[in-house]
Amino acid sequence: MNKLTNSAFWLLTISLAALFSCNDPSAIGSDLLSGDQLDTEFTDTLTLRARTVANDSFTVWGPGVNGVAFQNFAFGDFQDPVFGRTVSSIFAQVVTNSTPPDFKDGVSVLDSVVLTLAYNTDLSYGKIDESFTIEVYEMDQSLDVSEEYFNTDSFSVKPSPIGTHTFVPNLTDSLTILETNADTVREVKLPPHIRIRIDSLFGASILHLDSLTLADDTSFLKILKGIWLKPASQNAGLLSFIMRSGNTNMRFYYHDGTAKKSYDFKIFSGNPVVLHQRNYYGGSVVGEYISQPGEERNDSLLFLQGLNGVNIEFEIPFAEELKGLIINKAELILPIITLTEDTDDYDPVSQIYVSEVLTDTSEAVLDDIYFASVSHPSSDFGDYFGGKVTSDDNYSLSISAHFQRLISGEAGKKMLFTVHFRSERAARVVLGGPNHTDFPAKLKIWYTKY
């Protein structure tokens, strides 16, 4: 689990559209507000309202000191039995490394070009023990390091792929390859990755560039604007590539006379990498539950999904009627629901993140997450806030601080649930909503009257 750093923490308070309306005039549970029962110490009958909402686009590259430069990028054309179709491709700017290559026009001879992509085993998701096909294209449009890019942005590419590879991912075993340099041949063991052979005509065009172009990234990027990684197969899972990794590169194998050499073109933190990611819910189970703007719902099932997937809006409409109580503990319980359409290939979301909805276009970190992060800066905030899967297949979220502010009228009644670090995570989960017959969402309140 990633630690929540200061910059990452504030990055997570992403602005998202949120509209939510009351549709049930019923008051909170009568056991709390009727007569002498007000002095009881516990209740779990407060009225709750929740619905599934579509996501806005999110930033995948942003300039500046506090900009966005993710390491891990989802890849694939994912057919989910419950959540529909997710398509993720990757645009990336590739440059020379710290030392320009010593390609000598008329002397250096190309042997091969291989694009290597390092896997992130933990973030690859779903069924991945099947055949995937990836296509590599040369970009025909430049990426601008000073621009902000979103997951909905796409760019023109040249018509024919410069590489195609069909493979069954192996996310656990290292690869041993033979590396030749001059007269030395040695075995090198590398972490799990795939190797894609790139067209030799493309390689030769780069090998024959003049030394001034190869020594200047600005000049080089006018020639090679970037590459596009496109999924060319439909699968029951998504891969995750570590695009900014020592094991992700475009390697040129060549020789000068009898001297065998290699050179790596790289992707650094200062080079834009743009995730193009869209969701298609037509005909899916989740498609029936996504609320439209202004629509009033309170569903029996709730759906939460990473990347640019669906979120959950949650409301506690009558909390202010509890004014005058001291909240000792407020715990929200969200049961995991397994639908008949689902399979065991899809693990539930590992960490739920919650924001307070301020306006229709802005949110703020929930008090309880903030306090957990500040009070325990070297720990995972989820160890104190919750939002992880419990042993009885629920999520338990501690919202005591937020709820105390809520009943005093200092906080908004709506919360937004998202997947923590959703831009890099494809996981999803189905939860019991307030109206679920057997496993409804519950808010457990321990309180003291004064």
N, C-alpha and C positions, 0 to 999 in steps of 0.2 A: 504494500500500500504506500502510495506517495505521501510524503510529509507535506503539510500545507505551509509553504513559505509565504512571506508577507506579500510579495508581488503576485504569486499565484493565487493567493486568497482573494485579492481585490480583482484579479482578472476574472474570477468566477462569478462576480456580481454583474453578469452580462444583462443588458437591457433587452427585454422580450415583450411583445405585445400581450396584454392580458385583459380580457373582458369577462365579467362574471356577474350574474344577477340572482337574486333570491327567487326561488320558485315554490317555497313551502312556508306558509305563514305560521306553522305550528311553533309553539314555544319550546324551551328546553324541558328536560325531563321533570315530571311533577314530583318525583321523589326528592328533588333538591329544593324546590321553592315552595312546597306546600306546608304551611303551618310550622309545627315544632320539628319537622324533619330537616329544617334548615341547618341544624347543628350537627348533622351527620358528617363523618370525616371522609367519605368517599362517594364518588358517583361516576358512572360511565354511560349516562343516558343523555348527554348533551346532543342537540341537533347538529349534524355535520352535513355539509354539502360538498360534492366533488364531481369533477368531470375531466375528461381527457381532451387536450387541446393540441392543435398543430403547432410546430415550432416556427419561429422566424429563422432567417438565415443567420449564420454566425461568422465572425472574422476568422480566417485561416492564415492570413499573413498581415502584419501591421508593422510599420516602420517605427524607429525611435528607440530610446533606451528601454522603455517599458513596452516594447512592441511584442508581437506575437510571432513565435518561431517554434512550432511544435516539432517534436522528434518523430512521433509515430503517426502513420497514415493508413487508414483503412483502404482496402482494395478488394474489388470483386463486384459481381452482379449477383446479389444475394436474394434467393427466393425463400422467404420465411413463411411457414405454414399458418402463422397467426398475424404477423405484422406486415405482410405483403412484400413488396420488392424494394430493395435498397441497392443503388448503383453508386459505386465509388471509384473514381479514377484520379490520377495524380499528374499534375504539371510541375516540372522541376527545372530550375536553372542550374546548369553544370558549368564549372569553371576549372582552370588549371589549378594545381596545388601550389604550395609556397615557392617551388622552383619550376620555372617553365621547362617544357620538354626540349630535348636536344635533337628533335627531328631534323634530318639533313636532306633537303630536297635533292633527289637524284642519287642519294646514297642509302638512306634509310628505306627498308622494304617492310611493308606490313605483313605480319603473319596472321593476326586475328584481332578482333575487338570483342570483349566480353563485358556485359553489364551485370554487375552483381548487386543483389538487393537483400539486405539483412532482414530476417524475420524478427518480429516481436512475438514470441511464443505466447506470452500471457494475454496479449490483447487480440490475437487472432480468435475468431468466434464462430461457433456453430459446428457444422459437420465439415471437416476439412480433409478427410481421408478419401478424397475423390479427385478426379482429373480437373485441373484448372488450365485455362489458356490465357496468356498475356500477350498483348501486342505493344510494340514500342514505336512511336512516331516522332519525327523531328518537328519541332514547333516552327510555325511560320509567323508567329507574333511574339514580340518580346515581353518579358515580365519586367516591371519597373519596381526597383527596390524601395522607392519612396511612396508607392501606392498602397492603399489598403484593399485587400482582396477578401471576398466572401466565398462560401461554399457553393454559391449559385453561379460564380463566374466561370467562364470557359474561354478558350483561346483557339485561334485557327492553327491548323497543323498541315503539313504536307500530305498529299493524298495516299501515299503508299507507306506501309510500315517498314522500318529499318531492322526490325527484329520480331520474331514470333517464337513463342516457346509454350509447349504443353507439358505439364508436369503434375505429379502428385506431391503435395507439400510434405516435407519431413521437417517438423519443427523442433525435434529433440536431438537429432544426431548431428555432431560436427562433421565438417567436410575436410578431407585430406586431399590437397592438390599438389602437383609438382610445379615448382617455380624454378625457372631457368634464368640466370643472370650471368652473362659472359660465358665462362666455361663451367659454372657451378650449377648443379641440379640438386634441389633439396625439397623434402616434404614439408608442407606447411599445414597445420591443423587450424581451421577457422570455424567460428560459430555457425549455426544453421543459416543458410542463405540459398537463394537460387542463382543460377548462372545462365544468362541469355546471350546467345551468339548474335552479334550485330553485323549487319550487311558490310561486306568488305569494300564496296564502292563508297559508302558513307565514310568508312574508316580511312580510306585512301585520300578522300577530300580534306580530311583534317590533318593527316600526316604530311600533306604537301603544302600546308599553310606556311607563310614566311615567318621568320623568327620574331619580327616586330609584332605581328598579330598575335602570336602565341604568348608573347611576353606581356601583353596588355589585355586585361579582362574586358575593358570597354570595347576594344577592337574585336576581341574574340567572340563576345556575345552578339555582335552584329552578324557573325557567320553562323555560329551555333546558338540559336536563341533559347533553346531548351529542349526537353523531351517530354512526351506524354505517355504515361502508362495506362493502357486501356484494357479492361476485362473483355475477353472475347468468348467467354463461356458463362453459362448460368449455373450457379452452385447453391448448395444449402448452407453456405457459410461465407465468412469474410476473412481475408488475410490481413495482417498488419505488418507493414514494412517500416523499419527504422531508416528514414531517408537521410538523416544526418548522423552517419555512423562511419567509423573507419572501415567497415566491411561493405559499405554501399559506395560503389564507384563505377566508372566506365574505364576499363583497363585496356590499353593498347599494347599488344605484343608485337615486337618488330625486331629487325636485326640490321646491323651495319657490318656488312661483310660476314664474318663468322661470329661476331659478338652479338649475342641474344640479349635483348633489353625489354623492359616494360615501363609503362607510365600510366599513372592513375589521374583521371579527371574526377573532381570531387564536388560534393554539395556541402557548403559550410552554413553556419548559422546566419550569416549575412546574405545568403542567397535565397530568394523567394521559392517556397514550395507551396503549391496551392492544391488543396483537396477539393475536387469537384464532386459533390455528393447530393443526391436527391432521393426522396422516398416516394413510392407510388402505392397508394392504399386501395385502389379500386378492386372490388371483389374480395377484399380481405376481411377477416374477423374484426380487426381494429377499426376498419373503415366505417363500420356501423356505429361506432361509439365516439368518433371525433366530433366535438361540438363546433358549430359554426359561430362566427362572431355575433354576439347578441342573443344566441340561443340559450334558453334556460333548461338545464338538465341537472339531474342528481342520480348518477348511475350506480348500478349494481356491480359493474366491473370497471376497473381503471387500468390504463395501459401506460407504461413508462419505457422509454427507448433512448439509447444513446445516439451519438452523431447528431444529425438534424431531424431526429425522430420526434415522437410525441412526448408531451409533458403532462403533468397533472396540476390542476388548480383546485385548491382546497379552501373551504370557508367554514368558519365557526360563527354563524350569524347572530347569535343572541348572547355572546360572551359578556357584554356589558351589564347584563342583568345580574351577574355575579359580583358586582362591585360591593366592596365591604368585606371580602374574604381574603385571607392570606393563602396563596397557593404554595403548598409544600412541594408538590410534584405534579407535573402534567405530562402524561405519556401517551403518545399516539401509537396505536397498534394497527398495522396494515398486514392482513393475511395474504400469503402467496396463493394464487389460484392456478391449478393446472387444468387447462382446457383439453377436451378430447382431441382437438386438432394438433396438439403439441406433441413434442418428442423429448427424449432425454438429452438431446444434443445441445440444448440452449440453457446455459447456466443463468440464474437470475442476476440482476444488477448487484455488484459488490458493495456499492456505497451510494445512498440517496443523499442529494444535496437539497437544502430548502432555503428559499428566499422569502422575505416579506414583500408583498406587492404594494408599492407606494402609489403608483399611478398606472394608467393603461399602458405606459411605455417604459416603466422603470421599476426595478426591484432593489432591495438592499439585503445584505447577508442577515440571516436570522440571528437574533441576540444569542441564542444558545450555542450556535456554531462559533460565533465571534468569541464568546467567553471561553469556550473549550479551547480555541486556538490560542488565545492570549494567555490563559492560565497554564496551558501545557504546550508551550511552543515547540518542544522537541518530540511531541507525541502526535499520533494520528487523531485528529479531532473526532473521528467516528468512534474512538474508544470511549469517549465521554458523552458525546451527543447521541450516538446510536446510528440508525440508518443502515445497519448491516443485517444480513440474514441471521436470525436466531436459530437455536436448536430445534424449535418447534415450527419452523418454516413461516415465520413472521418477520416483519421489520418493526423494531421498536425505536421511536424517535422521542427524545426528551425535549419538550418545548416549554419548560416551566417558566423561564425568564420571559419569553415572548408572550405566554398566556397571561402572566401577571400584568404586563403592559397592556395587553388586549382588554382585560376587564376594566382597566382604569381609563380606557379610551385613548391611550397613547400610541397604540399600534393599529395597523390596518387589519381587517378581518380575514383577508385573503393571503394565502401562501402559494408559492409555486414550487413544485417538486421537479427536480431534474436529475439526470445522471451526473455524478461527480466527474469532472474532467470529460464531459460528454464529447468534446471535439475529437478525442482519440479513442473512445470506447463505443463498441457496437452492441453491448449487452442490452437486454430488455427483460421486462417482467410484467405479468398480469397480477393485479391485486384486487382484493375484495373491496368494493365501494360501500358507502353508507347503507345502500339499499340491498346488499347481498343477503339472500335468505338465510344461508347457513354460516357464512364467515364474513360478517360486516366489519368495516373499519370502526374502531372504537377509540374514544378519547377518555383515558382514565385520569381522574382528578382526585388528589388527596389535598385537603384544605383545612384551614382553621378559621373560625369566625371570630371577629373581634368587635 
